[in-house]
Amino acid sequence: MITPHPSAPRTETPRRGPHRTPRGGALLAAGALLLTACSNGGAQEDADLEEASADLQVVWPGTSDVEMAVAEDFQADIAEINEDVRLEYDYMSWDDMQDQLAIQIQAGNPPDVTMTQDVTDLVRLGGLMELDDNLAESSLDAEEFRPGTLEYTTRDDSLYALPYLAQAFTLIVNEDLLADAGLEVEDLQTWEELEEAAEAMTTDDTYGFAFPMGEARFAFRGMMTAAYSNDLLMDDTGPEFEERWVELLDHLDTLREYRPNADATWDYSDMFRAYANGEVGMIPAGTFFTANVYELNPDIVGASRQLAYPRGPSAEETRAPVSTVGYGVFADSDTPNLSWQIVQRLVDDEWVARQAAVVHVPARDTVTMDDIRPQIEEVYPDAVEGQEQQITDAMELIDSDGVPLEPVVGQSAMEPEVQEVLRDLSDGDIASDEAYALLMERITEVQENQD
């Protein structure tokens, strides 16, 4: 089964502009690494890839069969160049990764290379090497990276991870149900048009919209996706933002009539199952869509379109928040030069295409659908054309509407507070103005507790 990356990085800095047993004898289990606090003693010198002799520890939180196969094939690729460079993969889950890496960094025995999403905590610990000079001196062109990607892995004007995939938070629409309602995707330009479509798509058998509120993280994320489209961030608490907040809450309140009552208790898996079964017409999700629905119903991939959440009344244009998955080099790696060369090769078009076929889209516009298509045929054989459309939609909307996903101070503490207010609004217990007052009180309290 494909392991998606539906997890938005938890971000805890101020704003600026299933654990698997590794395959193969060389692969180290995460627990063993922590217990033994082993070093990178296999490195003899930090030479060029063709000349070095080294054992590099690579943190690889992609634990599905597909993602692990990429890792192993990449090791074989490196061995063809130089069999004396050996990659020792540490497969760990995204949820466990930050805590385990913090232990290794603080013990002075970090790995060499890591896959990463949000770099905030690793940067705060001094764990990652700055990559600005490396990028500038490489053959990679910063202009090739999609909007929001390099910005997302930058802290205090320094780049700490090289993006290879771009993740966007979007609106997913069942085009067949939309057509049955007499509408087209092009008709969804504003919140008002989205609300009208949700009403038209709601029948005795279907609901026009679903918004999972059973888990705080996903409730927060759904609201965040809509907030961006009204030029609003989830930590905007100044009085100048009041109108945008009330507009957002009114929008969500309007959609309540076209949502299943049960979605107040749904998590992502419930929402995707209902959508895959054709019970819901539109959902807030993202570029991880296909990985979540393919095994439920491959046909739904081809019936769906992905677009930036339509524009709110206070916004002049649509805005899709973009985060990334990238690779970083640890600051205390014994082989920083060699590790950087490994990262550069990992972001080659060939390897990005393989991973983009599974989830998200390429971070650089040099990787085309022609590069990705052969991989889609292997990963999603029953939804090739549909996944091509998903990736094409996502690349186009990021290129036109993508903006960096801004870190939110205290997001993990903020999420359950937002969830509770949204549930009260959804139940009809409070009105939009009351919900606004509660949100400002609780978000402000979380912000103050971060100081």
VEXDREN-2710 file (C-alpha; in Angstrom, 1 decimal):
% VEXDREN-2710
k/r/px/py/pz
1/MET/0.0/0.0/0.0
2/ILE/1.2/3.5/-0.8
3/THR/2.1/5.6/2.1
4/PRO/1.0/9.2/1.3
5/HIS/2.4/12.3/2.7
6/PRO/-0.8/13.9/3.9
7/SER/0.9/15.4/6.9
8/ALA/1.4/19.1/6.7
9/PRO/4.6/20.0/8.5
10/ARG/4.0/21.2/12.0
11/THR/5.5/24.7/12.1
12/GLU/6.6/26.4/15.2
13/THR/8.5/29.5/14.2
14/PRO/7.6/33.1/13.6
15/ARG/6.5/33.9/10.1
16/ARG/8.9/35.1/7.4
17/GLY/8.5/36.6/3.8
18/PRO/4.3/2.2/9.7
19/HIS/7.9/1.8/10.8
20/ARG/9.3/-0.9/8.7
21/THR/12.3/-3.2/9.2
22/PRO/14.8/-2.1/6.5
23/ARG/15.6/-4.6/3.8
24/GLY/19.2/-5.5/3.1
25/GLY/22.1/-6.1/5.5
26/ALA/23.5/-2.6/5.2
27/LEU/20.2/-0.9/6.4
28/LEU/20.2/0.2/10.0
29/ALA/17.1/0.3/12.2
30/ALA/16.3/3.6/13.8
31/GLY/16.2/2.2/17.3
32/ALA/19.7/0.7/16.9
33/LEU/21.0/4.0/15.8
34/LEU/19.7/5.7/18.9
35/LEU/20.9/3.1/21.3
36/THR/24.4/2.8/20.0
37/ALA/24.8/6.5/18.9
38/CYS/27.0/5.3/16.2
39/SER/29.1/7.7/14.2
40/ASN/29.9/8.0/10.5
41/GLY/33.2/6.2/11.1
42/GLY/33.0/4.5/7.6
43/ALA/34.0/7.8/5.9
44/GLN/37.7/7.8/4.9
45/GLU/37.6/11.2/3.2
46/ASP/35.2/13.8/2.0
47/ALA/36.2/13.3/-1.7
48/ASP/34.2/13.5/-4.9
49/LEU/31.6/10.8/-5.4
50/GLU/33.7/9.0/-8.0
51/GLU/36.7/8.8/-5.7
52/ALA/35.3/8.6/-2.1
53/SER/35.2/5.6/0.2
54/ALA/32.5/6.2/2.8
55/ASP/29.4/4.9/4.6
56/LEU/26.7/7.6/4.6
57/GLN/23.7/7.4/6.9
58/VAL/20.6/8.6/5.1
59/VAL/17.3/9.2/6.9
60/TRP/14.4/8.0/4.7
61/PRO/10.9/8.4/6.1
62/GLY/9.2/7.0/3.0
63/THR/8.3/3.6/4.4
64/SER/5.9/2.2/1.7
65/ASP/7.1/-0.5/-0.6
66/VAL/7.2/2.0/-3.5
67/GLU/9.3/4.5/-1.6
68/MET/11.7/1.9/-0.2
69/ALA/12.2/0.6/-3.7
70/VAL/13.3/4.0/-4.8
71/ALA/15.8/4.1/-2.0
72/GLU/17.2/0.7/-2.9
73/ASP/17.4/1.5/-6.6
74/PHE/19.2/4.8/-5.8
75/GLN/21.7/2.8/-3.7
76/ALA/22.3/0.6/-6.8
77/ASP/22.7/3.7/-8.9
78/ILE/25.4/5.1/-6.5
79/ALA/27.1/1.7/-6.5
80/GLU/27.5/1.8/-10.3
81/ILE/29.3/5.1/-9.9
82/ASN/31.4/4.0/-7.0
83/GLU/30.9/0.8/-5.1
84/ASP/32.9/2.2/-2.2
85/VAL/30.2/4.7/-1.3
86/ARG/27.5/2.9/0.7
87/LEU/24.2/4.4/1.8
88/GLU/22.9/3.1/5.1
89/TYR/19.2/3.9/5.1
90/ASP/17.4/4.7/8.3
91/TYR/13.7/4.1/7.6
92/MET/11.6/5.9/10.2
93/SER/8.1/7.4/10.1
94/TRP/7.5/11.1/9.6
95/ASP/5.9/11.2/13.1
96/ASP/8.9/9.8/14.8
97/MET/11.6/11.5/12.8
98/GLN/11.9/14.9/14.6
99/ASP/12.3/13.4/18.1
100/GLN/14.8/10.8/17.0
101/LEU/16.9/13.2/15.0
102/ALA/16.9/15.7/17.9
103/ILE/18.4/12.9/20.1
104/GLN/21.1/12.2/17.6
105/ILE/22.0/15.8/17.0
106/GLN/22.2/16.6/20.7
107/ALA/24.4/13.5/21.2
108/GLY/26.8/14.8/18.5
109/ASN/26.2/11.8/16.3
110/PRO/23.8/13.0/13.5
111/PRO/23.3/11.1/10.2
112/ASP/24.6/12.6/7.0
113/VAL/21.6/13.3/4.8
114/THR/17.9/13.5/5.6
115/MET/14.6/13.8/3.8
116/THR/12.7/16.6/5.4
117/GLN/9.5/18.6/5.2
118/ASP/9.5/21.5/7.8
119/VAL/13.1/22.3/8.7
120/THR/12.2/24.6/11.7
121/ASP/13.1/22.3/14.5
122/LEU/16.3/20.9/12.9
123/VAL/17.5/24.5/12.2
124/ARG/16.7/25.5/15.8
125/LEU/18.9/22.7/17.0
126/GLY/21.7/23.7/14.7
127/GLY/21.4/20.4/13.0
128/LEU/21.4/21.3/9.3
129/MET/24.0/22.8/7.1
130/GLU/23.3/26.0/5.1
131/LEU/23.1/25.2/1.4
132/ASP/23.0/28.7/-0.2
133/ASP/26.6/28.5/-1.5
134/ASN/26.3/24.9/-2.5
135/LEU/23.2/25.7/-4.6
136/ALA/24.9/28.8/-6.1
137/GLU/27.9/26.8/-7.2
138/SER/26.0/23.9/-8.5
139/SER/24.5/23.3/-12.0
140/LEU/21.0/23.8/-10.5
141/ASP/19.2/27.1/-11.3
142/ALA/17.2/28.7/-8.5
143/GLU/14.8/30.0/-11.1
144/GLU/13.7/26.5/-12.0
145/PHE/12.1/25.9/-8.6
146/ARG/8.4/26.3/-8.3
147/PRO/6.9/29.3/-6.4
148/GLY/7.1/28.8/-2.6
149/THR/9.4/25.8/-2.6
150/LEU/12.8/27.4/-1.9
151/GLU/11.1/29.9/0.4
152/TYR/9.6/27.1/2.5
153/THR/13.0/25.5/3.3
154/THR/14.6/28.9/4.0
155/ARG/15.0/30.3/7.6
156/ASP/16.5/33.7/8.4
157/ASP/17.5/34.1/4.7
158/SER/19.5/30.8/4.7
159/LEU/18.5/27.7/2.7
160/TYR/18.6/24.5/4.7
161/ALA/17.1/21.8/2.4
162/LEU/17.0/21.3/-1.3
163/PRO/13.3/20.8/-2.4
164/TYR/12.5/17.9/-4.7
165/LEU/8.7/17.7/-4.3
166/ALA/6.2/20.5/-4.0
167/GLN/3.1/19.9/-1.9
168/ALA/0.0/22.2/-2.3
169/PHE/-3.2/22.3/-0.4
170/THR/-6.1/22.5/-2.8
171/LEU/-9.7/21.8/-3.6
172/ILE/-10.6/18.4/-5.1
173/VAL/-13.7/18.3/-7.3
174/ASN/-15.6/15.4/-8.7
175/GLU/-16.0/16.6/-12.2
176/ASP/-18.7/14.1/-13.1
177/LEU/-20.9/15.2/-10.2
178/LEU/-20.2/18.8/-11.0
179/ALA/-21.3/18.2/-14.6
180/ASP/-24.5/16.4/-13.4
181/ALA/-25.2/19.7/-11.6
182/GLY/-24.8/21.6/-14.9
183/LEU/-21.5/23.2/-14.0
184/GLU/-17.8/23.0/-15.0
185/VAL/-14.6/23.4/-13.1
186/GLU/-14.1/26.9/-14.7
187/ASP/-17.3/28.0/-12.9
188/LEU/-15.5/27.7/-9.5
189/GLN/-13.7/31.0/-9.3
190/THR/-15.1/32.5/-6.0
191/TRP/-16.5/31.3/-2.7
192/GLU/-19.9/32.3/-3.8
193/GLU/-19.6/30.1/-6.9
194/LEU/-18.3/27.3/-4.7
195/GLU/-21.3/27.6/-2.4
196/GLU/-23.7/27.5/-5.3
197/ALA/-21.9/24.4/-6.7
198/ALA/-22.1/22.7/-3.3
199/GLU/-25.9/23.4/-3.3
200/ALA/-26.4/22.1/-6.8
201/MET/-24.4/19.0/-6.1
202/THR/-26.3/18.1/-3.0
203/THR/-29.0/15.5/-3.7
204/ASP/-30.7/12.6/-1.9
205/ASP/-27.5/10.5/-2.5
206/THR/-24.7/13.0/-2.4
207/TYR/-23.3/16.0/-0.5
208/GLY/-21.7/18.9/-2.2
209/PHE/-18.9/19.4/0.3
210/ALA/-17.2/17.7/3.2
211/PHE/-14.8/19.1/5.8
212/PRO/-13.2/16.6/8.2
213/MET/-13.3/17.9/11.7
214/GLY/-12.8/14.7/13.7
215/GLU/-9.0/15.3/14.1
216/ALA/-7.8/18.7/15.1
217/ARG/-4.9/18.8/12.7
218/PHE/-7.2/18.2/9.6
219/ALA/-9.8/20.6/10.9
220/PHE/-7.2/23.3/11.2
221/ARG/-5.8/22.4/7.7
222/GLY/-9.1/22.6/6.0
223/MET/-9.8/26.0/7.4
224/MET/-6.3/27.2/6.6
225/THR/-6.7/26.2/3.0
226/ALA/-9.8/28.3/2.7
227/ALA/-8.2/31.2/4.7
228/TYR/-5.3/31.5/2.3
229/SER/-7.8/32.1/-0.5
230/ASN/-9.1/35.1/1.4
231/ASP/-5.7/36.6/1.9
232/LEU/-5.7/35.5/5.6
233/LEU/-3.3/33.4/7.7
234/MET/-4.3/31.4/10.7
235/ASP/-2.2/33.6/13.1
236/ASP/-3.5/37.0/11.8
237/THR/-5.1/38.3/15.0
238/GLY/-5.0/42.1/14.4
239/PRO/-8.3/44.0/14.2
240/GLU/-7.6/44.8/10.5
241/PHE/-8.2/41.1/9.7
242/GLU/-11.7/40.9/11.4
243/GLU/-13.7/41.3/8.2
244/ARG/-11.7/38.5/6.5
245/TRP/-12.2/36.2/9.5
246/VAL/-15.9/36.8/9.6
247/GLU/-16.2/36.2/5.9
248/LEU/-14.3/32.9/6.3
249/LEU/-16.6/31.8/9.1
250/ASP/-19.7/32.8/7.2
251/HIS/-18.4/30.8/4.2
252/LEU/-17.9/27.7/6.3
253/ASP/-21.3/28.2/8.0
254/THR/-23.0/28.5/4.5
255/LEU/-21.4/25.2/3.4
256/ARG/-22.7/23.4/6.6
257/GLU/-26.1/22.9/4.8
258/TYR/-24.4/20.9/2.0
259/ARG/-22.1/18.7/4.2
260/PRO/-22.9/15.4/5.9
261/ASN/-23.4/15.7/9.6
262/ALA/-21.0/12.9/10.1
263/ASP/-18.0/14.8/8.9
264/ALA/-17.8/16.5/12.3
265/THR/-16.3/13.2/13.4
266/TRP/-14.4/12.3/10.3
267/ASP/-10.6/12.2/9.9
268/TYR/-8.9/12.1/6.5
269/SER/-9.5/8.4/5.8
270/ASP/-13.2/8.8/6.4
271/MET/-13.4/11.8/4.1
272/PHE/-11.4/10.2/1.3
273/ARG/-13.5/7.0/1.6
274/ALA/-16.8/9.0/1.2
275/TYR/-15.3/11.0/-1.7
276/ALA/-14.0/7.8/-3.4
277/ASN/-17.4/6.3/-3.1
278/GLY/-19.0/9.2/-4.9
279/GLU/-20.9/10.4/-1.8
280/VAL/-19.3/13.8/-1.7
281/GLY/-18.6/16.3/-4.5
282/MET/-15.8/18.5/-3.2
283/ILE/-13.2/18.2/-0.5
284/PRO/-10.3/20.4/0.7
285/ALA/-7.2/18.2/0.3
286/GLY/-4.0/18.5/-1.7
287/THR/-1.4/16.9/-3.9
288/PHE/-1.4/13.8/-1.8
289/PHE/-4.9/13.0/-3.2
290/THR/-4.3/10.0/-5.4
291/ALA/-2.2/8.2/-2.8
292/ASN/-5.2/8.3/-0.5
293/VAL/-8.0/7.2/-2.9
294/TYR/-6.4/4.9/-5.5
295/GLU/-6.8/1.7/-3.6
296/LEU/-10.3/2.7/-2.6
297/ASN/-11.5/3.4/-6.1
298/PRO/-9.0/3.9/-9.0
299/ASP/-11.7/5.4/-11.2
300/ILE/-12.2/8.4/-8.9
301/VAL/-8.8/9.7/-9.8
302/GLY/-9.8/10.2/-13.4
303/ALA/-13.1/11.7/-12.4
304/SER/-11.5/14.4/-10.2
305/ARG/-9.9/17.7/-10.8
306/GLN/-7.5/19.7/-8.5
307/LEU/-7.6/23.4/-8.3
308/ALA/-6.6/26.2/-6.0
309/TYR/-9.4/26.9/-3.5
310/PRO/-11.6/29.6/-5.1
311/ARG/-11.1/33.3/-4.2
312/GLY/-12.6/34.8/-1.1
313/PRO/-14.4/38.2/-1.1
314/SER/-11.4/40.1/0.4
315/ALA/-8.8/38.5/-1.9
316/GLU/-7.8/39.9/-5.3
317/GLU/-6.5/36.5/-6.5
318/THR/-6.5/32.8/-5.6
319/ARG/-3.6/31.6/-3.4
320/ALA/-2.6/28.0/-2.9
321/PRO/-0.3/27.4/0.1
322/VAL/2.8/25.4/-0.9
323/SER/5.2/23.4/1.2
324/THR/7.9/21.0/0.1
325/VAL/9.7/17.7/0.7
326/GLY/13.4/18.1/0.4
327/TYR/16.8/16.8/1.3
328/GLY/19.2/18.4/3.9
329/VAL/22.8/17.8/4.9
330/PHE/23.6/17.6/8.6
331/ALA/25.9/20.3/9.9
332/ASP/28.1/17.8/11.7
333/SER/28.3/15.3/8.9
334/ASP/31.8/13.9/8.5
335/THR/31.4/14.1/4.7
336/PRO/29.5/17.4/3.9
337/ASN/30.9/17.6/0.3
338/LEU/30.0/14.0/-0.5
339/SER/26.6/14.3/1.2
340/TRP/25.8/17.4/-0.9
341/GLN/26.7/15.4/-4.0
342/ILE/24.3/12.7/-2.9
343/VAL/21.6/15.3/-2.4
344/GLN/22.3/16.8/-5.9
345/ARG/21.9/13.4/-7.5
346/LEU/18.7/12.7/-5.5
347/VAL/17.1/15.8/-7.1
348/ASP/18.1/14.8/-10.6
349/ASP/15.1/14.7/-12.9
350/GLU/15.1/10.9/-13.0
351/TRP/14.8/10.4/-9.3
352/VAL/12.3/13.3/-8.8
353/ALA/10.1/11.8/-11.5
354/ARG/10.0/8.5/-9.8
355/GLN/8.9/10.0/-6.5
356/ALA/6.6/12.6/-8.0
357/ALA/4.7/9.7/-9.7
358/VAL/3.7/8.5/-6.2
359/VAL/2.8/11.7/-4.4
360/HIS/2.9/15.5/-4.8
361/VAL/4.6/17.2/-7.9
362/PRO/8.2/18.1/-8.9
363/ALA/9.7/21.1/-7.1
364/ARG/11.5/22.1/-10.3
365/ASP/9.9/22.7/-13.6
366/THR/12.6/20.8/-15.4
367/VAL/10.8/17.5/-14.6
368/THR/8.0/17.0/-17.2
369/MET/5.1/14.7/-17.6
370/ASP/7.1/12.8/-20.2
371/ASP/9.6/12.0/-17.3
372/ILE/6.9/11.1/-14.9
373/ARG/4.5/9.1/-17.1
374/PRO/6.5/5.8/-17.2
375/GLN/6.6/5.8/-13.4
376/ILE/2.8/6.4/-13.1
377/GLU/2.2/3.4/-15.3
378/GLU/4.0/1.3/-12.7
379/VAL/2.6/2.9/-9.5
380/TYR/-1.0/3.6/-10.6
381/PRO/-1.7/1.2/-13.5
382/ASP/-5.4/1.6/-13.3
383/ALA/-5.4/5.4/-13.2
384/VAL/-2.6/6.5/-15.5
385/GLU/-4.5/9.2/-17.3
386/GLY/-6.2/10.4/-14.1
387/GLN/-2.9/10.7/-12.3
388/GLU/-1.4/12.6/-15.2
389/GLN/-4.3/15.0/-14.9
390/GLN/-3.9/15.4/-11.2
391/ILE/-0.2/16.2/-11.6
392/THR/-0.8/18.5/-14.5
393/ASP/-3.5/20.4/-12.5
394/ALA/-1.2/20.7/-9.5
395/MET/1.8/21.9/-11.4
396/GLU/-0.2/24.5/-13.2
397/LEU/-2.0/25.8/-10.0
398/ILE/1.3/26.0/-8.1
399/ASP/3.0/27.9/-11.0
400/SER/0.1/30.4/-11.2
401/ASP/-1.3/30.6/-7.6
402/GLY/1.4/29.1/-5.4
403/VAL/2.6/31.0/-2.3
404/PRO/4.8/29.7/0.5
405/LEU/3.0/28.0/3.4
406/GLU/3.8/30.3/6.3
407/PRO/5.0/28.8/9.6
408/VAL/2.5/29.4/12.5
409/VAL/3.7/29.9/16.0
410/GLY/2.3/27.3/18.3
411/GLN/0.3/25.5/15.6
412/SER/0.1/22.2/17.4
413/ALA/-1.4/23.9/20.4
414/MET/-3.7/26.0/18.2
415/GLU/-5.2/23.1/16.3
416/PRO/-7.6/21.7/19.0
417/GLU/-8.7/25.3/19.9
418/VAL/-9.7/25.9/16.3
419/GLN/-11.3/22.5/16.0
420/GLU/-13.5/23.1/19.0
421/VAL/-14.7/26.5/17.7
422/LEU/-15.4/25.1/14.3
423/ARG/-17.5/22.3/15.8
424/ASP/-19.6/24.7/17.7
425/LEU/-20.1/26.8/14.6
426/SER/-20.9/23.6/12.6
427/ASP/-23.4/22.5/15.2
428/GLY/-25.1/25.9/15.1
429/ASP/-24.3/26.6/18.7
430/ILE/-22.6/29.9/17.9
431/ALA/-22.8/32.4/15.1
432/SER/-19.8/33.7/13.0
433/ASP/-19.2/36.8/15.1
434/GLU/-19.1/34.7/18.3
435/ALA/-16.8/32.2/16.6
436/TYR/-14.5/35.0/15.6
437/ALA/-14.3/36.4/19.1
438/LEU/-13.5/32.9/20.5
439/LEU/-10.9/32.2/17.9
440/MET/-9.1/35.5/18.5
441/GLU/-9.1/34.9/22.2
442/ARG/-7.7/31.4/22.0
443/ILE/-5.2/32.0/19.2
444/THR/-3.9/35.0/21.0
445/GLU/-3.5/33.0/24.2
446/VAL/-1.5/30.3/22.3
447/GLN/0.7/32.9/20.7
448/GLU/1.4/34.5/24.1
449/ASN/2.3/31.2/25.6
450/GLN/5.0/30.7/23.0
451/ASP/7.0/33.7/24.2
END
